């Protein structure tokens, strides 16, 4: 049996959007084949992942590892949860948040909206433009960031100030901050490679500064880097054809 794991944004669905029927159809083919099991490894919260894949499609996945696996489900049963507050002290959390807010306050960007810092269970999710931006503003910032490297410059500043934490690009407009080791490779403690005839992972942020890289590059994983959900579909079609 093979286990196929997927990132969500940029891999199963366009960033923040719902999974397409075409993707559902091909995942159903794999679900109905007893040789395959499917799983999700997302940086987002469980509720966000469910909203993107649809509650009616959750049964396609044996595992849903949300927040890099810090909140992990097998079927609809929560079997693991770890909180960033248990690993980083309140004093240090406030130092990080204060630094982030001061840094963003000094940025000149095409847009600034709201929700610059989101406190998740397993990480801090930071977005310089603000999570309350519209889809059009989000798309424009993605192109702006490709040229001006706003997020990468911010990561470099954060790493210099806080060398003992992990900071990686996440999603299309943000970055994730968490204790070292709490990246997507965190989920490997829950998987026994001897149970599978290979573990495959699809992600789109596969460069060393991306949040998919720790799993994409893991020695027990065969990683595939995609640019968009259609790339994922094309690769899956090659497997089953």
Steps between C-alpha positions, in 0.01 A plus 500: 500500500619850417419811702459822303514824699399843374553862596180702450555858374664494159492120486146366548333839458588852399600703806202548738257364237299177487621176348377446142266221393772378268730455800226326699442260212861389474542472878190278503670266253791459742269468800317211333826319422601287802867552411488868601431707808480879493587770749526877533789688660400865518632801685150637549248432771280190480182704443662684209617175339151350533344813349732470198462128434135489605362301790346258250849418366678455834442123480749484211786551743615257768703775667454875524808652657414866560744765624794284385364207700475684830124436473461155343193300402458139392163487334293740709682415825749743650798291613771759564515864604795713608488869586765760423431649844647182651829554321552877479452710813248783507784747539673375186174476306433865572854594395442328164155653450620848597793473258268387219251782556774765510656355186171498308420853620812625321427323170374690196276261304234532230241397760470444874186351644441321830595175677877529461563244776293186548565299816447136406541198724834393355639821351477872448385578145618839381394685186640845416197601290249366754275197481192720447608594148272423206583231246602766248726672755646162594579421136660841448715458811620159380637665185641793698674263740664309213676823402564664836542188721313662788448174686853367450650828625273478802607141564866604488435774758309262726770232481763755598293614798371152604754235389349226716163480323400376156359744244387379157296631208143374523201535272498769233530810719635392838766334707487263794686534829534199728752311717770319307388150404134606478511511121315255274751222572341495849242255364758228438483397865145378429585299188683168484673481163503119531120508466523639148653417167608863481376838625446778245457870573373776272573863588563834334733673748793263458804730506700506827314811620156344431278322749470188280877451479552305828259228381585527130869437580447238774703182434193277545288705259484516122423865445332663202509878463207654310416851393123473523214249545497415129862385531386273784222355287736442207747316723227284658371406156846369411491274806165339421540481119 
